[in-house]
Every structure is written in C-alpha cells, then in structure tokens.
Amino acid sequence: AWGTADAPRIAELAHELTTGDSVSATFMDRTLLGKRNPEMADHIGAMMDSGGTPFVGIGLLHLVGSKGVPALLKQRGYEVEQLY
C-alpha cells in the first residue's frame, strides 16, 4: 500500500492497527494518533503562520484518516494538497 500510494488501503490498515482492546491498539489510537496528531497540526499551523516555507516530515500513519494531520489542517482552514 505504501509503495503504490494507496491511501484508502493505508487508512484501512491504520484502522486495523488502532481498533480493539489490545494495549498496542489503545496506545496507537489514544496517544500516538489521538494526542500527537492534534499537537502536530497545531505546530505545523504555527510554522505556516510564521512565514517562510517550512518543511515537515512525519510518519505515514499520521497522514491518513479523518483524524490525520492533513485532515486536521484542512479543518483549521489550511489548503492541503496530496503529492504522493
């Protein structure tokens, strides 16, 4: 899915990894994505608002789904374009 930029499949896999009662699913859903994604979106927004041309690199799971960083940035009024 990563090699072919199959975003729907990546989102599906992310959902599988973050669903269920296991410790790892709970950690990924609540902490890795649920807490960090909004924080990253806040920091990226601040960088965008400060001028210049920021470069940000984040892991793949932070890019997909309705709670992903791109979706959160769109909700905050930023224009987001998928290039991959």
DSSP file (Angstrom, degrees, kcal/mol; ACC not computed):
  #  RESIDUE AA STRUCTURE BP1 BP2  ACC     N-H-->O    O-->H-N    N-H-->O    O-->H-N    TCO  KAPPA ALPHA  PHI   PSI    X-CA   Y-CA   Z-CA
    1    1 A A      >       0   0    0      0, 0.0     5,-2.7     0, 0.0     4,-0.3   0.000 360.0 360.0 360.0 -41.4    0.0    0.0    0.0
    2    2 A W  T > 5 +     0   0    0      1,-0.2     3,-1.3     3,-0.2     5,-0.1   0.929 360.0  53.2 -65.6 -45.0    2.8    2.4    0.8
    3    3 A G  T 3 5S+     0   0    0      1,-0.3    -1,-0.2     2,-0.1     0, 0.0   0.752 116.0  39.0 -64.2 -25.4    4.8    1.6   -2.3
    4    4 A T  T 3 5S-     0   0    0     -3,-0.2    -1,-0.3     2,-0.1    -2,-0.2   0.297 108.5-120.1-106.9   8.4    1.8    2.4   -4.5
    5    5 A A  T < 5 +     0   0    0     -3,-1.3     2,-1.6    -4,-0.3    -3,-0.2   0.883  47.7 170.5  53.8  42.6    0.5    5.4   -2.5
    6    6 A D     >< +     0   0    0     -5,-2.7     4,-2.5     1,-0.2     3,-0.3  -0.624   7.3 178.8 -85.1  82.4   -2.8    3.5   -1.9
    7    7 A A  H  > S+     0   0    0     -2,-1.6     4,-2.8     1,-0.2     5,-0.2   0.867  75.6  53.5 -58.4 -42.3   -4.2    6.0    0.7
    8    8 A P  H  > S+     0   0    0      0, 0.0     4,-2.0     0, 0.0    -1,-0.2   0.920 112.3  45.0 -60.9 -40.3   -7.5    4.1    1.2
    9    9 A R  H  > S+     0   0    0     -3,-0.3     4,-2.6     2,-0.2    -2,-0.2   0.897 112.3  51.4 -69.0 -39.2   -5.7    0.9    1.9
   10   10 A I  H  X S+     0   0    0     -4,-2.5     4,-2.6     1,-0.2    -1,-0.2   0.921 110.4  49.0 -62.6 -42.9   -3.2    2.6    4.2
   11   11 A A  H  X S+     0   0    0     -4,-2.8     4,-2.3     2,-0.2    -1,-0.2   0.889 110.4  51.7 -62.8 -38.7   -6.1    4.2    6.1
   12   12 A E  H  X S+     0   0    0     -4,-2.0     4,-2.1    -5,-0.2    -2,-0.2   0.919 111.0  47.0 -62.9 -45.0   -7.7    0.7    6.3
   13   13 A L  H  X S+     0   0    0     -4,-2.6     4,-2.2     2,-0.2    -2,-0.2   0.902 110.6  52.4 -64.2 -41.1   -4.5   -0.8    7.8
   14   14 A A  H  X S+     0   0    0     -4,-2.6     4,-1.4     1,-0.2    -2,-0.2   0.905 108.5  51.2 -60.9 -41.2   -4.2    2.1   10.2
   15   15 A H  H  < S+     0   0    0     -4,-2.3     4,-0.5     1,-0.2     3,-0.3   0.913 108.9  50.9 -61.9 -42.8   -7.8    1.5   11.4
   16   16 A E  H >< S+     0   0    0     -4,-2.1     3,-0.7     1,-0.2    -1,-0.2   0.886 110.5  49.7 -61.3 -38.9   -7.0   -2.2   11.9
   17   17 A L  H 3< S+     0   0    0     -4,-2.2    -1,-0.2     1,-0.2    11,-0.2   0.750 115.6  42.2 -72.3 -24.0   -3.9   -1.3   14.0
   18   18 A T  T 3< S+     0   0    0     -4,-1.4     2,-0.4    -3,-0.3    -1,-0.2   0.294  97.7  88.4-108.6   9.2   -5.9    1.2   16.2
   19   19 A T    <   +     0   0    0     -3,-0.7     2,-0.2    -4,-0.5     3,-0.2  -0.883  67.9  38.5-112.0 139.6   -9.0   -0.8   16.7
   20   20 A G  S    S-     0   0    0     -2,-0.4    -3,-0.0     1,-0.1    -4,-0.0  -0.627  89.6 -73.4 119.6-177.5   -9.6   -3.3   19.5
   21   21 A D  S    S+     0   0    0     -2,-0.2    -1,-0.1     4,-0.1    -2,-0.0   0.349  81.5 120.5-100.7   4.1   -8.8   -3.8   23.2
   22   22 A S  S  > S-     0   0    0     -3,-0.2     4,-2.4     1,-0.1     5,-0.2  -0.297  71.8-119.8 -70.3 156.9   -5.1   -4.6   22.9
   23   23 A V  H  > S+     0   0    0      1,-0.2     4,-2.6     2,-0.2     5,-0.2   0.900 114.3  50.5 -60.9 -41.8   -2.6   -2.4   24.7
   24   24 A S  H  > S+     0   0    0      2,-0.2     4,-2.6     1,-0.2    -1,-0.2   0.900 110.4  48.5 -67.5 -39.8   -0.9   -1.6   21.4
   25   25 A A  H  > S+     0   0    0      2,-0.2     4,-2.5     1,-0.2     5,-0.2   0.918 113.6  47.2 -64.9 -42.7   -4.2   -0.6   19.6
   26   26 A T  H  X S+     0   0    0     -4,-2.4     4,-2.7     2,-0.2     5,-0.5   0.918 113.4  48.3 -64.5 -43.7   -5.2    1.6   22.6
   27   27 A F  H  X>S+     0   0    0     -4,-2.6     5,-2.1    -5,-0.2     4,-2.0   0.934 114.0  46.2 -62.0 -46.7   -1.8    3.3   22.7
   28   28 A M  I  <>S+     0   0    0     -4,-2.6     5,-2.3   -11,-0.2     6,-0.5   0.914 117.5  43.1 -63.9 -42.7   -1.7    3.9   19.0
   29   29 A D  I  <>S+     0   0    0     -4,-2.5     5,-1.7    -5,-0.2    -2,-0.2   0.942 125.9  29.0 -70.3 -47.9   -5.3    5.3   18.9
   30   30 A R  I  <>S+     0   0    0     -4,-2.7     5,-0.5    -5,-0.2    -3,-0.2   0.918 135.1  18.6 -82.2 -45.3   -5.1    7.5   22.0
   31   31 A T  I  X>S+     0   0    0     -4,-2.0     5,-1.7    -5,-0.5     4,-0.6   0.935 124.9  42.1 -95.8 -58.5   -1.5    8.5   22.3
   32   32 A L  I  4<S+     0   0    0     -5,-2.1    -3,-0.2     3,-0.2    -4,-0.2   0.914 137.5   8.1 -61.7 -45.1    0.3    8.1   19.0
   33   33 A L  I  ><S+     0   0    0     -5,-2.3     4,-1.7    -6,-0.3    -4,-0.2   0.853 128.7  51.2-103.4 -48.7   -2.5    9.4   16.8
   34   34 A G  I  4<S+     0   0    0     -5,-1.7    -3,-0.2    -6,-0.5    -4,-0.2   0.833 125.1  24.8 -64.2 -35.4   -5.2   10.9   19.1
   35   35 A K  I  X<S+     0   0    0     -4,-0.6     4,-1.3    -5,-0.5    -1,-0.2   0.853 126.1  44.9 -94.6 -44.5   -2.9   13.0   21.1
   36   36 A R  H  ><S+     0   0    0     -5,-1.7     4,-3.1     1,-0.2     5,-0.2   0.868 103.8  61.1 -74.9 -36.6    0.0   13.6   18.8
   37   37 A N  H  X S+     0   0    0     -4,-1.7     4,-2.7     1,-0.2     5,-0.2   0.941 107.4  44.0 -59.5 -48.9   -1.9   14.4   15.6
   38   38 A P  H  > S+     0   0    0      0, 0.0     4,-2.2     0, 0.0    -1,-0.2   0.899 114.8  50.7 -62.0 -37.0   -3.6   17.5   17.0
   39   39 A E  H  X S+     0   0    0     -4,-1.3     4,-2.3     2,-0.2    -2,-0.2   0.920 111.7  47.1 -64.5 -43.1   -0.4   18.6   18.6
   40   40 A M  H  X S+     0   0    0     -4,-3.1     4,-2.9     1,-0.2     5,-0.2   0.913 110.7  51.9 -64.3 -41.9    1.5   18.2   15.3
   41   41 A A  H  X S+     0   0    0     -4,-2.7     4,-2.5    -5,-0.2    -1,-0.2   0.896 109.5  50.7 -62.0 -39.2   -1.3   20.1   13.4
   42   42 A D  H  X S+     0   0    0     -4,-2.2     4,-2.2    -5,-0.2    -1,-0.2   0.935 113.0  45.0 -61.2 -47.0   -1.0   22.9   15.9
   43   43 A H  H  X S+     0   0    0     -4,-2.3     4,-2.2     2,-0.2    -2,-0.2   0.896 113.5  49.1 -66.6 -40.8    2.8   23.2   15.5
   44   44 A I  H  X S+     0   0    0     -4,-2.9     4,-2.6     2,-0.2    -1,-0.2   0.917 110.6  51.6 -65.1 -42.8    2.6   22.9   11.7
   45   45 A G  H  X S+     0   0    0     -4,-2.5     4,-2.3    -5,-0.2    -2,-0.2   0.910 109.4  49.9 -58.9 -42.9   -0.1   25.7   11.7
   46   46 A A  H  X S+     0   0    0     -4,-2.2     4,-1.1     2,-0.2    -1,-0.2   0.896 110.8  49.8 -63.4 -39.7    2.1   27.9   13.8
   47   47 A M  H  < S+     0   0    0     -4,-2.2     3,-0.4     1,-0.2     4,-0.3   0.916 111.3  49.0 -64.2 -42.5    5.0   27.3   11.4
   48   48 A M  H >< S+     0   0    0     -4,-2.6     3,-1.0     1,-0.2    -2,-0.2   0.891 111.5  49.5 -63.7 -39.5    2.8   28.1    8.4
   49   49 A D  H 3< S+     0   0    0     -4,-2.3    -1,-0.2     1,-0.2    -2,-0.2   0.685 100.1  65.6 -74.5 -18.1    1.6   31.3   10.1
   50   50 A S  T 3< S-     0   0    0     -4,-1.1    -1,-0.2    -3,-0.4    -2,-0.2   0.521 107.3-119.8 -84.7  -3.6    5.1   32.5   11.0
   51   51 A G    <   +     0   0    0     -3,-1.0    -1,-0.3    -4,-0.3     2,-0.1  -0.270  69.5  80.2  93.9 177.6    6.1   32.9    7.3
   52   52 A G  S    S-     0   0    0      1,-0.1    -1,-0.2    -3,-0.1    -2,-0.0  -0.311  90.6 -68.7  78.5-167.0    8.7   31.3    5.2
   53   53 A T        -     0   0    0     -2,-0.1    -1,-0.1     2,-0.0    -5,-0.1  -0.828  53.3-160.7-126.9  90.6    8.5   27.9    3.7
   54   54 A P        -     0   0    0      0, 0.0     2,-0.4     0, 0.0    -2,-0.0  -0.352   5.3-149.4 -73.1 152.9    8.5   25.2    6.4
   55   55 A F        -     0   0    0     -2,-0.0     2,-0.4     2,-0.0    -2,-0.0  -0.991  16.1-175.5-119.9 130.3    9.4   21.6    5.7
   56   56 A V        -     0   0    0     -2,-0.4     2,-0.5     2,-0.0   -12,-0.0  -0.992   9.2-167.3-129.9 131.3    7.8   18.9    7.9
   57   57 A G        +     0   0    0     -2,-0.4     2,-0.3     0, 0.0    -2,-0.0  -0.980  17.6 164.6-117.9 125.8    8.4   15.2    7.8
   58   58 A I        -     0   0    0     -2,-0.5     5,-0.0     1,-0.0    -2,-0.0  -0.930  39.6 -87.7-136.2 161.2    6.0   12.9    9.7
   59   59 A G    >   -     0   0    0     -2,-0.3     3,-1.4     1,-0.1     4,-0.3  -0.237  39.6-109.0 -69.5 157.2    5.3    9.2    9.7
   60   60 A L  G >  S+     0   0    0      1,-0.3     3,-2.1     2,-0.2     4,-0.5   0.845 113.1  59.2 -56.3 -43.3    2.8    7.6    7.4
   61   61 A L  G 3  S+     0   0    0      1,-0.3     3,-0.5     2,-0.2    -1,-0.3   0.734  99.0  60.5 -64.6 -19.9    0.2    6.7    9.9
   62   62 A H  G <  S+     0   0    0     -3,-1.4     7,-3.1     1,-0.2    -1,-0.3   0.565  99.5  59.3 -79.5  -8.2   -0.1   10.4   10.8
   63   63 A L  S <  S+     0   0    0     -3,-2.1     2,-0.3    -4,-0.3    -1,-0.2   0.618  94.5  69.8 -96.0 -14.0   -1.1   11.2    7.2
   64   64 A V  S    S+     0   0    0     -4,-0.5     3,-0.2    -3,-0.5     5,-0.1  -0.699  74.5  24.9-114.1 157.6   -4.3    9.1    6.8
   65   65 A G  S >  S-     0   0    0     -2,-0.3     3,-1.5     1,-0.2     6,-0.4  -0.003  92.7 -64.4  88.0 171.1   -7.8    9.1    8.0
   66   66 A S  T 3  S+     0   0    0      1,-0.3    -1,-0.2     5,-0.1    -2,-0.0   0.665 135.5  45.9 -70.5 -16.5  -10.2   11.7    9.4
   67   67 A K  T 3  S+     0   0    0     -3,-0.2    -1,-0.3     4,-0.1    -2,-0.1   0.260  89.3 118.7-107.0   9.6   -8.0   12.3   12.4
   68   68 A G  S <> S-     0   0    0     -3,-1.5     4,-2.4    -5,-0.1    -5,-0.2  -0.290  79.8-105.8 -73.0 161.5   -4.8   12.5   10.4
   69   69 A V  H  > S+     0   0    0     -7,-3.1     4,-2.6     1,-0.2     5,-0.2   0.897 118.9  52.0 -57.9 -45.0   -2.7   15.6   10.3
   70   70 A P  H  > S+     0   0    0      0, 0.0     4,-2.3     0, 0.0    -1,-0.2   0.926 111.3  47.7 -59.1 -41.9   -3.8   16.7    6.8
   71   71 A A  H  > S+     0   0    0     -6,-0.4     4,-2.1     1,-0.2    -2,-0.2   0.899 111.9  49.8 -64.2 -39.7   -7.5   16.4    7.7
   72   72 A L  H  X S+     0   0    0     -4,-2.4     4,-1.1     2,-0.2    -1,-0.2   0.889 110.1  50.5 -66.3 -38.9   -6.9   18.4   10.9
   73   73 A L  H  <>S+     0   0    0     -4,-2.6     5,-2.4    -5,-0.2     3,-0.3   0.898 109.1  51.4 -66.1 -39.5   -5.1   21.1    9.0
   74   74 A K  H ><5S+     0   0    0     -4,-2.3     3,-1.9     1,-0.2    -2,-0.2   0.914 106.4  54.5 -60.9 -42.3   -8.0   21.3    6.5
   75   75 A Q  H 3<5S+     0   0    0     -4,-2.1    -1,-0.2     1,-0.3    -2,-0.2   0.791 105.4  54.5 -61.5 -27.1  -10.4   21.6    9.4
   76   76 A R  T 3<5S-     0   0    0     -4,-1.1    -1,-0.3    -3,-0.3    -2,-0.2   0.352 127.7 -99.1 -89.9   5.2   -8.3   24.6   10.6
   77   77 A G  T < 5S+     0   0    0     -3,-1.9     2,-0.2     1,-0.3    -3,-0.2   0.522  77.1 136.4  95.2   5.7   -8.7   26.3    7.2
   78   78 A Y      < -     0   0    0     -5,-2.4     2,-0.6    -6,-0.1    -1,-0.3  -0.598  56.5-121.0 -85.1 147.9   -5.4   25.3    5.5
   79   79 A E        -     0   0    0     -2,-0.2     2,-0.5     2,-0.0    -5,-0.0  -0.795  32.9-169.2 -86.5 124.0   -5.2   24.2    2.0
   80   80 A V        -     0   0    0     -2,-0.6     2,-0.5   -10,-0.0    -6,-0.0  -0.960   6.3-169.4-120.4 130.5   -3.7   20.7    1.8
   81   81 A E        -     0   0    0     -2,-0.5     2,-0.5     0, 0.0    -2,-0.0  -0.977  19.0-134.8-123.0 127.1   -2.6   19.0   -1.3
   82   82 A Q        +     0   0    0     -2,-0.5    -2,-0.0     1,-0.1     0, 0.0  -0.680  26.2 172.5 -80.3 125.4   -1.6   15.4   -1.6
   83   83 A L              0   0    0     -2,-0.5    -1,-0.1     1,-0.1     0, 0.0   0.573 360.0 360.0-108.3 -14.4    1.5   14.9   -3.6
   84   84 A Y              0   0    0    -79,-0.0    -1,-0.1     0, 0.0    -2,-0.1   0.440 360.0 360.0 -94.3 360.0    2.3   11.3   -3.1
